[in-house]
Each structure stands twice: as structure tokens, then as C-alpha cells.
Amino acid sequence: MPQPWQAIAQRFCSIPILVATGIYGRVWHIIRGQASRTNENLLNTVKQEIDSEIKNIQKIESRLALDSEIQNLSKKESFSIKNQQSLYYLYDDLRIIDVAEPLFDHVFVYFPAADKVSSSLGNMDLSLYYELYYKSDSTSLENFRSYLASQHYNDVRPITGSYGHNKLIFTMSSLNAASGEYAATIGIVMDKDQFRQKLLFGKWDEQMNIRIVDSEDNTICMDAKSDLLPEKTQKTSYIVTGVNSDAADWRYEAIIPKTLIDKEAHEIQIWSAVGLFICIISGFGIASYLAKKNYNPLRMLMENVARYNNSKSNDKMESGVDEYQWLNHQMESFFKEHIDTQRLLKNSRKTLKTYYLSKMMMEHCERNSQEQVGIRLYSEFYAVVLLKPELKGELTAERLGEEAQVLRKFIIANVLSEICQKYFEVEMTEMGEREAAIIGMNIPSLDNMERLQECVENLQQITEESFSFSCIALLGTACRGIGGIHESYVQAQSMEEYINLLDTPVIRYDKVKDLRFVYEYPEEMELKIIHAMKIGDEKTAGKCMMEVFDRNLSGQVKANTYRCLIFDMIGTLLKGASTGGYNHTDPEIGVLEQISVKTPVEEAKDKFLKCLGSICLHIRQIRAKASEDNIFSQKVEDYVNQNFTDPDLNISIASQYFRITPSYLSSLYKKQTGKSLLDFINNVRIDFAEGLLKKGCSVADAAEQSGFRDSAGFIRAFKKKKGITPGQLKKEF
């Protein structure tokens, strides 16, 4: 059975010799490719850093370009007192952006009609702005004005500041540029040194250079203080590696001299030759010694494995079989069997643990007798927290998918356990669609409950910021003993009815158990307030709102009644604002959310009236703006009515005609009309086809003449809108 140890040594020595010989032959070519890949990886790191900053700049510019107030100011050739106030608010917004983004030099908006600049540095004429910050021999005032007055879309331009500082200006025109009106230019200024610092992260040798170039191979920024490349006596003496930017029409290039690569390759060649020689001499001797010394213990191990297998099966080692392969196969089988057993045992324990924890919550238990499955509850008091991932908008559990739901509950369980275990004893389990936490504590104090709520709020913040979903938490009170788990669970479960009512992500039983809704707020009164807000009638809505306050808050007022009425009135304001088309109510509602049961009634009334006035003002502005914007949507509908018979007509073709992006055209049309542009195109085609069918036209001809590519698509669209097929309609006529 055993082979000579010399054959074993020869077998193991021949492998490293062959491998080392192959590596030596390829090292010269590989080192050059490796340098290029290293440069590319480093450039990708630089690209991610800078692209992230550029995308942030473009996001801020897009938001400002869509700002209705900026569009309105861009039409003014001179600014009135009211416009000056708007400029001040704009200056305040730009200053906030500047403070929030430390890498920005400053942010500005140029209004070409009035030749004014509003920036985070102040509001001023363009000439003064140029004199203070951009006056230089390379850029005149007229050139600077001409550049800012032209149309821009995510453009960038290097420029020299008044004090010789090299800067980059990122520019974008406002929304009304597409309609031919005066358009404002939004600009974000950054110092080139901000980008140079990021380029330096990609350097691994002082002899190399990293730069950013535009589509015309003009250098935008370089890692050195000077943007000039070193002289290239021969183009072939340099290696240039580049990657394209995903956020701008830029390219990141690394330029290294070939002499640097040749030097590294030469050193590797020398050490490879030395290493090959050492491997051949020492490898043969060591392999021979170990094979001769360890073969007998190896044979004993094989005999033990064979005896173990003989006791279970007839898997014996046949003569002529390689001992190492046979032993490896036997060990793999053994460990696989062991791992499968451990996995099955672990899953069984997890299932039993989930069962017993669920049973403790569903039924009243007097003592903990489940330590054999890993449940150890030694606290004196227990509170139950029920957590359910929140499904926002039109998202349902079926659309989210089972795997995504399981992942969300897994995240909730692990994050909450990590946060709470510093202060409490924690056990987690699933209860249907919810994740349940049993929190053990020795003292059921208010401080402990507040700390538990703080832990839950930290969980909600982490899931919202890091995993893009939120969850609702229901907290029962801390009850004594193991039996208190069931009592606290019943309390937490009973608070589900308050989720939509209180509109808060954390609901505690001890805070809402005494709520009584005894105030009088008729539905017709709420509808009257909403209808008045819909048209911006501040006076009528305020009168009705004060009538509700006076009717319910006269004399002695219960705290719960006061709190619930405030919540209900806030809900009315939100409904009215939404009906009027104003959905950015956070500043107004944020003031009302500060009202507590300690706030005097008159002060609360005053805050509600101010909030109502602000919302109605925005609604009136929206209605006025909508009447102007409807001109654009009418142009879109006229274009569709003229071209709907073309089967190629879609949102992309229409956006090319109006010279804007498809997504922006679709969102702008829906914002102005409340309808989907794609639905409008289909409805025009279907209405035209209906007339043809009533005149006796065939289904196929009606589909072709109305712009549909095939009859199947026409029949599906027709039935979806009309409720019957085209053939059924023909039978009726």
C-alpha cells in the first residue's frame, strides 16, 4: 500500500518548480499590466470621491433650478420692495446651503434681466460681484456677463478669482429656460484645491501626475499647484491610464513615466531569480524530509479512518488508490455530516425558542422553564415592544416581497438587540408581520421607560438613514414577573388602533391609555374649512376654525381633549393644504407640533391662524402660477392631438420636440394637469378609434389609424379604459 517517500518528495517538489518557472517567464509582462490596473483602481477611488461631490452639486443646482421663486424673479427687469424681500429669503437659503456644504466656496444665482446676483455672500449688482471676486486680466466683465447669461446644463468652467485663486464654477439654467423666457443661472463655486486634495489620494509615487480633463482634452484640474503637465520629450516614454466620469463629461487620467515601471520590474526579476533558486534547493530537501518523517503517522491516520468507516459501511480503500485523495474524501464526508447535524440542531433550537417566546406572550405563564432552548429571563419586570416595518405610499406587502420583509425584520431584531443590551435584558422573536422584543428590567421606573423609548427611536433613525425604511413601535408597560410578559403584550397589541390616529412612530401604553375623544368637531365643519383653504379663502377658514376652538375649549379643558383636538385640527390643515396643491407644509406644521397641553388656548389659536394664513398664501400663489403654467400643458396636448396617429409617438419623442428630458416632461405635465401624459396619449387614440369603430371600421384598421402598433395592444388598452373589447363595441352598433 505505501509508496516510496522519494516518489512523494519528487511529486511535491516538481509542482513549485514548474509554477516558479512560469511566473518568472511572465513577470516582465505582468508588472506593466499590474501598474495600469493599480492606476485604474486608484483613479476609480478618486472618481467616486469627486463624482459624489459633483452629483451633490448637480442635485442642489436642479433643486434651485426648479424653484418657482427663482423663476419668478428671473422675469423681473427691476426688483420691487416685495422682490427685495424674496431676494433676502433667497440669500438666506443660499447661505444655509453654503454652511451645510463646507467644500463650497459660495453659491449664487444670476438674474440676467435685472443684471443682479444673489449669493451666499450677499445680494449685489453683477459689476460689483465681478469686481469683488472675479476681476482679472484673463476674464473681462463683458465676457463674464455673457457666460452667465447663456444657457447652461451641468456646465463647469475654470476661472481665476480676484486674488489669483483658481476656482471652478458649476452652472445650470433655471426651469423656464426651455420656454424662452428670461432664465436665471444657478452657480456653485468651488476652489480647485478641494479637487487637488482628492486627486492626491490616487498618487502612489511623486513622479506620477493625476489630472482631470474635459471632452476636448483641456486640463480642468491637476494634483500639482500648476495645471501644466511636465514636458513630454517622447510620447512613448509615458503610460497614461484613464477612466470616464459618471457625473460629468470629464475624464480622470494618471500619467507615469515608463522608467518607473521598468525599475520596479527589474528589481522583481532579480528577486524572482533568487527566490527560484532558493525554492528549488530548500523545497526539495524539506519536502523529502517531511515526507519520510510523517508518512508513518499518516498511514496510522488512514488506518483509523478506515476502521471508523468499516464500522458504518463497506467503504474500504482499494489497492492502487491514491492515499491522499482517499483520506481527503473520507474527511470531507465526515465533516459534512457533522456540519449538517449541527445546522439541523441549531435550526431546531431557534424554532423552539421562537415557539416558547410566542407562547409566553400569547398565554399567561408563571415561571421560566425553557432554559434548555436558550431562553433565560431573570429580571423582575418585563415590557413588550412590537415593531412593524412601515409600508409607505402604494407599497404593499405583496409588492415588497417576502425576502425583503424577512430582511427588514432581521435588521430590526439585530439593531434593537445591540442598542438595548447595554441597559436591559433582551429577547427577540417574530409575531406574524411584527418583530417582538421582550425587555427585562429590575425597576419599572419612568426613567427606564423613557430610556427604552429612546432606544426604539435610535432604532428608527438607523433604519431610516441606513436602510431606507421606517417602522412603527408599540410599547407596553413594565409588568411584574414572567406572567407580566403576556399582560404587557396585550397592552402593546391594543394600541394598534392609535397608529393612524396619533401619527407618531412610537406609541406608549402608559401615555395613551386614558385618551377620551369627547370633543365636538362635525364633519361638515371640517369640509367647510378644507373647501375654503382650497381656494385660499383665509378669512372663511379662520372663522370656522375659531368657531371649533371656542365650541370645545371654553371653560375647563381636559388635557386629553385639548391634545386630540390639536391633532385633529392639524390634520384638517394638512388636508386643506393638500387639496389646494401645497404639499410643503413642514415649516408651518412644525410650529404647530410644538403646541402642548401646557400651551395657553389663545396662544394656540394665534399659531393656528398664522399657519392657516401662510398656507392660504401659498395656495393662492400656486393657483396663480398654475393658470400661467397651463399654457405649456396645452401646447403638449395640441402636439399630441396633431401627431397621435404616428405609432412612434411617445413621451420620449414629445420630449425631443420640447427639448427637455422625458422624465421632466412627464412630471411637469402631471404637476400642471394632474394626469399622466402617457394616459392622455392612449386616451386620445382610444377615443379616435371608438369613432372609427362606430362607423363600421374593422378592429385592425381602427388600431392602425389611431396609432397603435398591433391589434393586441389596442384591444388591451381599449378594454382597460372602456370596460369592453372593440369587437363588443362593434356589435352594439
N, C-alpha and C positions, 0 to 999 in steps of 0.2 A: 504493500500500500504506500509507504512513504517514498518520496522521490529523493535523489541525492541533493544535499544542501547546495552543492556547487551549481546545479541547474537553476535552483531558486535564486541564488545571488546573480547569476547571469541574466535571468529574466528581469529582475528589478533594476539592474544597472543599465541594461540596454535602453530602457524607456527614457530616463533623464538625458542620456547621451543624444538620442535622436531628437528629443524636444529642444535641448540646448543648441544643437546644430541648426535646427530650423529657425529658432529665434535669432541666432547670430546672423543668418543669411538675410533675415527680413528687417533687422533693426534700423538699417540706414533709411529704408523707405518709410517705415512706420513712424519714426521720430518726427518726420516732417508733417505727416498727416495728423499726428497727435497734437502738434503745435497748433495746426489750424483748428482742430476740434476744441482745444483748450481756449483758443481765442474766441471761437464762436460761442462756447458756453459762457465765457466771461461777458461777451457782448450781449448775450441773451439776458444775463443778470442786470447789466446796465440798461438794456432795453426795457425790461419790466419796471425798473425804478422810474425811468423817465417817462415811459408810456403811461404809467399810472398817474403821474403828475399832469401830463398833457390831457388825459381823459377827464381828470378832475377840472382842469381849466375849461375844456370844452363843455362839460356839464354846467359849470357856473355861467359860461357865456350863453349857452342855449336857454337857461332859465331867465337870464336878463333879456335875451332877445325876444322871449315870449311875454315879457312883462307889458301889460296893457298901458301902464302909466308912462313907460318909456316911449312906447309907440305914439301915445297921445302928445307927449312933449316934443317928439321929433317933427311934428307937423307945424309947430309954432315958430314963426319968424321973430317974434319977440315974446318975452315972458311977462305975464301979468303978476299981480301980487299972489293970486291963487297958485299960479305956476311956480312962483318962487318958493311957496310952501312945499309944493310937490318936489321941487329940486332939493329942498332941505331934507325931506324924507328919503329921497334917493341917495343923497350924500350919506345919510345915517346908515342906510342899507349897505352901501359900498364900503363904508368904514367897518361895519360888522364883518363883512366878507374878508376884508384886509386883515383884521385882527385874528379871525379864525384860521387864516391860511398864512402861517409865518414865512413861507417861502416866497410869497408875492412881494414885489416892490410896492405896487399900488394898483388899484382898479379904477377905470374911468369910463365915462360914456360921453361921446361927442355928438352934438346936435348940429348938423351942417346948416339947417335952415336959419338958426339963430347964431351960428358960429360960437357956440358956448360949450364948455366942458364941465361936466360934473364928475368929480373923482373923490376917492377916499382922502385926498389931500386938500379938498375944498372945491367950491364952485367958482369958475372964473371964465374970462374970455379965452379963446384959443391962442391969441397972440401972447397973453400973459403966461398961459400954461407952457407955450413953446419957449419963451424967454427964461422961465424958471427951471425947466427940466430938460429941454432938448436942443437948446441953441448950440450949434456947432457949424464948422465950415463945411462939413460933408452933407448937411441937411438944412435947406432953407425953409423959411416959414411957409412959402407957397407950395413947395414940394411936400412938406408935412401935412398941410391942409388938403392938398389934392389926394394924398394917400388915404387920409382918414375919411374923406367924402366919397370915395369909391366903394363899390360893393365888395363885401368880404364874406367868406365862409371858411372858418377854421384856418385863417391865414396867419403867417408868422413872419416878422421882419426884424432883422438885426438893426440896431440904431445906436448911435453914440450920444450919451447924455451931456448935459451942460458941463459937468465936471470931469469929462473924459471917461465916464463909466460905460462899459459895454453892456447893453441891455437887449432883451428880446420882447417885442410887442406881439401878443396874440390877439387877433381881431376877428369880429363877427358882426354882420349887419343885423338889425332888428327884423322882426317878422314882416313888417309892412314893406320891406324892400321888394318882395315879389309882386306887389300890387302897383308898383310905380310911384308910390308916394315917397315923401322925404323919409329917409331911413336913418336911424341913429347907428353909430358904430360903437360896439362894446369892445373895450380893450383891457387886457390884463398884462401888466409889465412885470418882467422878472429879470433879475441880474444874471448875466452869463455865468458868474461864479457859482451860482446854485447848480447849474448843469455841470460845470467843470468838476465840482466836488464829487458828483455822481460818476463822471467819467473816470476819475482817479481810482474808483473801486475795481475797474477792469484791468488795471495795469499790473503786470507781474514782473516787468523789467523796465528800467529807466530808459533803455534805448528804443522802446516802442512808443508809438503815438496812437491815441484814440480820438476820433473826431465824429461830428455829426454833419452830414451833408444833405442838401436838398436834391430835388429831382434833376437839377441842372449841374450837379456836382460842385455847387458853391458851398464853402465851409460855413456852417452856422455857428458851431462852437467846437473848441478843441481843448484837450486836457491841459495844455500849456497856457500861460497868460497871453501869449501871442497866438492868433488864429492862423499863422503862416506855417505851412509844412516845411520840414527840413529839406534842403536841396537834394534832389534825386539825380545823381550823375548817370545812373543806368536804371531803367525801369525794372529790368530783370533782377536787380540786386535787392528788391524788397518783396515781401509777401503781404498781400492785402486780403483781409478777411472781413466780410460784411454781412449784416442782417438788416432786413427791412423793418421799419416801424409799423406797428398795427394801428397806431393812433394818428399818425400824420404822414405826409408824403416825404418822409425822411429815411435816411439810411445811416446805420452806425458802422464805422469802419475801424479796424485795428491794423496798423501799419508797423511791421517789424522788419529789421534787416536780416537777410538770409545768413549773414555771418554769425549772428547769434544762434541760429538753429544749427548751423554747421559745427559750432564749437561744442554745443551740448551733445550732438550726435557722435562727435569724435571721442568725447570722454566716455560715452556709453559703449562705444566699440571697444575701447581699451579694457574697461572693466568686464565686458562680456567675455572677452578672450581669457582674461584671468579667471573669471568665475567658471568658465567651461573647463579649464584645465583642473581647477580645484575639485569640481564636481566629479570629473572622471576618476581622479585618483582616490579622493576620500569616499566617494559614493560606493565604489566597488568594494573597498575594504570594509566599510561599515555594514553594507548590505550582506556581505559574506559572513561577517562575524555574527550579526543578529540572526541570520537565517540558521546558522549552525547551532547557535546557543538556544534559540527559542523554538526549534522545531519539535523537540520532545514535549514541552508543555503544551504546544499547540495540538499535538496528537492526543494528549490526555484530555484536553478540552473537547476535541471531536468525539472521543470515546464516550465521555459523559453525556454529550448531547445525543449521541446515538442510543445510549441506554434509556434516556428520557423519552425519546421518540418510540423505542421498542415497547415501552410500557403503554403507549397510547395507540400506536398504529404500526403498520408494516413498512414505514418509510425508512428503509435501510440504505446505506451508502453502497453503491455497486462498485465493483473493481474498475479501475481506469478513469473514474470520475475525479475532476479537479477538487482537491480538498478545500481550498479557499472558497470556491464557488458554492460547494455543498454546505459548508459551515455558514456562509453568508445567507444562503436561502433558509436554513434552519433558524438562524437568529431573527431574520425578518419575520418569519411566521410566528415565532414565539412572542416578539414584541407587539406585533399587530394584534394578536389575540389578547394580550394583556391590556393594550390601549383601548380596544373595543369594549372590554369588560369595565374598565374604569369610566369610560364615557357613558355607558349604559347606567352604571351605578350613580354617576353624577346627575344625569338627567332624571333618574328616579327620585333622588333626594330633592331636586329642585321642584318636581311635580308635587311631592308630598308636602314640602314646605309651603308651597302656594295654596294647597288644599287646606292645611291646618290654619294658616293665617286668615284665609277667607272664612273658614268656619268660625273663628274667634269673633270676626266682625258681624257675621250673619246671625250667630247664636250666642246666648249668654253662657260664658264659661267661668268657673270659679277658680281654676288653677291651671298653671302651665305644665303640661305633661308631654310636650313634644320635643324635648331636647335631643332625641335621637335623630331628628331630621334637621338640626341646626338652629332651632328656634330657642333663644334664651332671652326671656323677659324678666328682669329683676327689679324694675322701677316700681314705685308705689302708685303713680298716676300715669294715665295714658290718654293721649289725644290723637284723633284720626284726621288725616288730611287727604282729601280726594282731589286729584288733579286730572284734568281732561284737556288734551290738545284742542285748541280753538280752531274751527274751520271758518275762515273769513270769506265774505262775498258769496259767489256762486259755487265755491268749492264744497263738495260733499265727500263723505267717507268713501263712497264708491269710486269717485273720480280721483281721490288722493291715492288709493291703492292700499292693499293690506300690508305690503312690505314697508311702505312709508309710515303707516300708523304704528307698526311694531317698532320701527326705528325711533320714532318720536317718544314713545313710552319708555324705550330703553334709555334714551338721553335723559328724560325727566327723572327716572329712578336713580341713575348713577350720579347725576349732578346734585340732586337733593340729598342723597346719602352723604356725598362728600362735604356738602355745606353744613348739614345738621349734626354730623357725628362729633363735631367739636363741642357741642353743648348738650346733646340729647342721645338717648338710646334709640336707634332707628331700625325698623324692619320694613321692607318694601314688598308689595305683591300687586298682582293685577286683579281688578274687579270689573270685568266686562270691558267697556271702552275706556275706563279710567285706570289710573295708576294710584294705588292707595298706600299711604305711609302711616305706620303706627309709631308714634313719637312717645317715648318714655321719659318721664321727669319725676324727680323726687318731691318737688314743691309745685302745686298748681297756682303759682302767683301770676299777677298781671304782667310782671316783668318777663316771665318765661313765655307767656302767650305773645307778648309784643316781640320778643326775640324770635319766636317761631314764625310769626308773620314776616319779620324782616328776612329770615332765611328763604321763605317762599317767594318774596318779592325779588331777592337776589337771583333765585332760580329763573323767574320770569324774565328778568333783564338779560340773563345769559342766553336763554333760548331765543329771545327776540333779536339780540345783536349778533350772536354767533351762528345760529341755526335757522333764522328767519321764520320762526313760528312762535305763537304765544299760547299760554294755557290758562285755564280758569281754575282757581283753588277754592275749595270749601273746607273750612276749619271747624271741627267740633271742639267742645270744651274739654279740659283735662278732667277725667273721671277716675275714681279710685279703683285699684285692683285690676286683675285680668278681666273681670266682668265689665269694667268700665270701657273696654275696647268696643264692645257691642253698643253701649249707650252713646259713646262719642261718635261712632259710625252712623247711628240713626240720626243724630243731630246734624252731622255734616250732610247726609243724604237729603234731609228735609229742607236744606237751604237752596236746592236746585231751582226752586221757583223764583228766587231773588236774583238769578243771574242776569236776566234781561231787564228786570225792574231797576236794580241799583246800578247797573252798568259799571261795575268795578271788578278788577281781576282777582281780588281777594275778598272773600265774604266769611266773616266770623260769626258763629252762632251766638256768642255772648253779646255781640253788638246789635244783632238784628232780631233777636227772639221776641222782643217786646214791641215790635213795629205794629202800629194800627193805622189803617188808612181810613180816616173818618172825615176828611175834608171834602168840600163840595166843589167840583170842577166839571160842569156839564160838557158833554162832547160838542154841543153846538157852539159853546163859547170858545172852545179851542179852535174849532173850524173857522169861526169868525176872525180870530187873531191871525190864523195862518193865511186866510184869504186876503186880509188887509196887508200882511207882510209881502205877499206875492206881488202886489203892485207897488210896494214901497210906501204904503199909507201908514206912516209912523204915528200919526195922531189917533186914528181909529184903533190901531193895535194897542197903543199905550193906554188908551181909555179902558178898553176891555180887560187888559192885564191888571190895571189898578183896581178894577171892579172885583176881580177874582181875589186879589190880595185883601181888600177891605172886607169882603164877604167871609173870608176864612181866618184872618189874623187879627180880628178885633177882640179886645179884652184879653183874657188869659189864654196863652197859646201853649199847647203841648210841644215838647221838643221834637217828638217823632213826626207830628203833623207838620210842623214847620219844615223839617228836613225833607219829607216826602213831597210836599208842595213845591219846594225849591227844585227838586229833581224833575218833577213833572213840568214845571214852567220852563226849565232849561230844555227839556225835550221838545216843548212847543216851539221855542226859538229855533232849535235845530231843524225841526220840520219846516217851519216857515222859511228859514234861510235856504234850505234845500229846494223847496218849491219855487222860490224866487231865483234859483240858479246860482246862489252864493254858497260855496262849499268850504271856503277857507275861513271858518269861524273860530279857529283856535285862539286868536288874541282876545276876542270878545268873550267866548265861553270860559277861557282861562280865568278871567276876572270873577265870573260868577261862581266858579268852582271853589273859590276861596271863602265863599259865604258859609258860615257855620251856624249852629244853633245859638251861639253867643252874639251873633251879629244883630244889631237893632233892626226892627222891621222897616223903619224909614230909610235907613242906610241901604238895606237890601232892595227896597223899591227904587231908590235912586240909581243903584248899579244896574238893575234890570232895564230902566228907561234909557240909560246911556248905551247899554248894549243893544237894545232894540233900535235906537237911533242910528248907531253905527251900521248895523246890519241892513236897515232900510235904505241908508245912503248908498251902500254898495249895490243893493238890488236895483235901485234907480239908475245907477251908473251902468250896471250890466244890461239893463233893458235899453238904455240909450245906445250903448255900444252894439247890442245885438241888432238894433234896427239898421245901423251902418253896415255891420258885417254881413247881413242877409244879401247884400248886393253880390258878394263873392259867391255865396252858395247858389244864387240864382244863375250866375254865369256858368257854374258847374252843371246845373240841371239843364240849362239851354244846350250846353255842349253834348250832354248825354242824349237829349231828345233829338239832336241832329245826327248822331252817329251810332245809335243803339243797334241798328241793323248790321253793323260791322261785327262779325263774330270775334275779332281780335280786341274789341273794346273791353277794357277792364280798368282797375284802379291805377295800374302802372302806366298804361297808355294815357289816361287822363292826366296823371301827374306830370308826364313829359310835356303835355300840351301847356299846362300851367306853370311848368318849370319849378316844381317843388317835389319833395320826396313823397312816395306813395303813402307811407305811414302818417306823414304830416297832413297830406290832403285828406285822408280818411278821418283823422281825429278832428281837423278843423271843420269839415263838413258836419260831422256828428255833433260837435260843440254848438254850431250855429242852428242846426235844424232838429237835433235830437234823433236823427235817423242814420242808419248805416248807408254809406254810399253804394256798397255792393248790392244791398237790398233794393235801393232805388233803381239801379240799372236793371236788375231782374224784374222788378215790378213794371217798369216801362215796357220791357219786352213782352211780359206776360199779358199786360193789358192790350198791347197791339195784336198779339197772337189771338187773344179772345175775340177781337173784332173780326179777324180773318176766319176763325172757325165758325162764327155765327153766319158768315156769308157763304159757307159751304166749302171753304178751303180744306184740303187734307191736313192731317196732323204733321206729316213730314214737311209739306210746303210751308205750313204756318211756322214750324220750328226754324226752317231755313230763312224765311223772310223776316223773322223777328230777331235774328242774330244769334240763335242757339247753334252750336256745332253739330249736335246729333239729337235725334228724337228722344233717346232715353233720358238725357239730361233735361230736355224740355218737359217731358212728362212728369219727372220727379219735381221740378221747380213749380210746374203748374198745379199739381195736386197739393203741394205744400201750402200754396197761397189760397187756392180756390176750394180745396177740400174734395174736389172731384178730378178725374182724369180728363184730358182733352177729348177722348172718344166719348165719354159720358156726356160732355157738354154738347157735342155734335148731335147726339141722339135727342137731346131736349129740343133742338132747333131743327 
